[in-house]
Amino acid sequence: MAEHKHGEMDIETQKKTFDGFVTFTVRSVVVILAIVIFLALFAS
């Protein structure tokens, strides 16, 4: 069994995936809130 050395694994792909997920989530929430506000103001 190999020795574990903290901090040696390349995690660049995981970082990019996580950043993309966070960006997608934030944009989705903004769009959903805009739709809800639009419906609250103009739907009758």
C-alpha positions as a Markdown table, in Angstrom:
| # | Residue | x | y | z |
|---|---|---|---|---|
| 1 | Met | 0.0 | 0.0 | 0.0 |
| 2 | Ala | 1.4 | 3.4 | -1.0 |
| 3 | Glu | 2.0 | 6.1 | 1.5 |
| 4 | His | -0.5 | 8.9 | 1.5 |
| 5 | Lys | 1.0 | 12.3 | 1.1 |
| 6 | His | -1.3 | 15.2 | 1.8 |
| 7 | Gly | -1.7 | 17.7 | -1.0 |
| 8 | Glu | -0.1 | 15.8 | -3.9 |
| 9 | Met | -3.2 | 14.9 | -5.9 |
| 10 | Asp | -4.1 | 17.1 | -8.9 |
| 11 | Ile | -7.5 | 18.5 | -8.2 |
| 12 | Glu | -7.8 | 21.1 | -10.9 |
| 13 | Thr | -10.6 | 19.2 | -12.7 |
| 14 | Gln | -12.6 | 18.9 | -9.5 |
| 15 | Lys | -12.1 | 22.7 | -8.8 |
| 16 | Lys | -13.3 | 23.6 | -12.3 |
| 17 | Thr | -16.3 | 21.3 | -11.9 |
| 18 | Phe | -17.2 | 22.8 | -8.5 |
| 19 | Asp | -16.8 | 26.3 | -9.8 |
| 20 | Gly | -19.1 | 25.6 | -12.7 |
| 21 | Phe | -21.7 | 24.0 | -10.4 |
| 22 | Val | -21.6 | 27.1 | -8.1 |
| 23 | Thr | -21.9 | 29.5 | -11.1 |
| 24 | Phe | -24.8 | 27.5 | -12.6 |
| 25 | Thr | -26.6 | 27.4 | -9.2 |
| 26 | Val | -26.2 | 31.1 | -8.6 |
| 27 | Arg | -27.4 | 32.0 | -12.1 |
| 28 | Ser | -30.4 | 29.6 | -11.7 |
| 29 | Val | -31.4 | 31.2 | -8.4 |
| 30 | Val | -31.2 | 34.7 | -9.9 |
| 31 | Val | -33.4 | 33.7 | -12.9 |
| 32 | Ile | -35.9 | 31.9 | -10.7 |
| 33 | Leu | -36.2 | 35.0 | -8.4 |
| 34 | Ala | -36.6 | 37.2 | -11.4 |
| 35 | Ile | -39.5 | 35.0 | -12.7 |
| 36 | Val | -41.1 | 35.0 | -9.3 |
| 37 | Ile | -40.9 | 38.8 | -8.9 |
| 38 | Phe | -42.2 | 39.2 | -12.5 |
| 39 | Leu | -45.2 | 37.0 | -11.8 |
| 40 | Ala | -45.9 | 38.7 | -8.5 |
| 41 | Leu | -45.9 | 42.1 | -10.1 |
| 42 | Phe | -47.7 | 41.4 | -13.4 |
| 43 | Ala | -49.7 | 38.2 | -13.1 |
| 44 | Ser | -53.3 | 38.7 | -12.1 |
